Amino acid sequence: MMANQNETNILEFFLVGFPGLPEKFYSVVSATIFMLYNISLFANGIVVILIILREHLHQPMYVIIGNLALSDLLFDTLTLPKVIAKYWFGDGSLSFSACFIQMFFVHYLASLDSFLIMLMAIDRYVAICKPLRYHTIISNRVVAILCVAFWLFTAVIGFSITALGLWLPFCGPNRIKNCFCALTPVVVLSCTNSASARRTGFIIAMIVHLCPLSFIVFSYIIIVSKIRFSAHPHNWQKAFYTCTTHWLVIGLYFVPRLIVYTYNQIQLIPNADVNVLLICLYTFAPHVASPIIYCLRTEEIKRTLGNVLKRAISK
């Protein structure tokens, strides 16, 4: 018995999705997820392509948005097709290796989003509070270096969190109560006590998300204060509207995420379906909202997209 507890003999995991969902609702859930995936795929894909191909969009803010869109596009492509297959065809199985590869990318790209959103807040802070020094402080080269650094740094974070699960043996249950492989819902299936791994993962996650969030909150408070006391009421109204729409994405991304992380440590909510719903909310909703709020509501990108569509129709 002890020998079995020290080695892994699980060959595959099975994604349960929403544990209490009746089968009659499978088609509705899968159709909703399929629709969200397509919206995210096209919206983020259009943003990435426009920013790459249109030279006048090669500006710091759009470079950051392009990286965020690429990250969200990769995340959704690595997770949502398997969820759709689970509800359409009953194919929710992932090999042991595939599950941990997916876990790496889930934590890698989720951490990357936090730092990219923080970088976006830095860009707005400098643009509004130090406009005369903007091009000195923020340049394409500086932003490109920071983006590459964040891609590399968060890969280390993703590997570190995944390693916490890889060290544990798995020899019993293999049904993951989630829509994708993440540390907590996977390590609870371990043959041994996974409290230490979950606690370490929680500490890493809180640092990774709370540090950027703290800076984002601080920077937006300064931005709002700066414009609130400016001599131009129109600027205040415009900035307030912009900040509000940005805060919608930030709120969707951070608030449910921090609630779920805390809940998974103290287990206040016994409903697994609520847990999975919140995970899907903070994971996929921002991926759909981000390109619309950050880009498609931006006049320069709307104008560029309109010109491209007009040119395509005229042909």
ABEGO torsion letter per residue (X at the ends): XAAAAABBABABBBBAEBAABBAAAAAAAAAAAAAAAAAAAAAAAAAAAAAAABAAABBAAAAAAAAAAAAAAAAAAAAAAAAAAAAAAGBABBBAAAAAAAAAAAAAAAAAAAAAAAAAAAAAAAAAABAAAAAAABBAAAAAAAAAAAAAAAAAAAAAAAAAAAABBBABBABBBBABBBAAAAAAABABBAAAAAAAAAAAAAAAAAAAAAAAAAAAAAAAAAAAABABAAAAAAAAAAAAAAAAAAAAAAAAAAAAAAAAAAGABABAAAAAAAAAAAAAAAAAAAAAAAAAABAAAAAAAAAAAAAAAAX
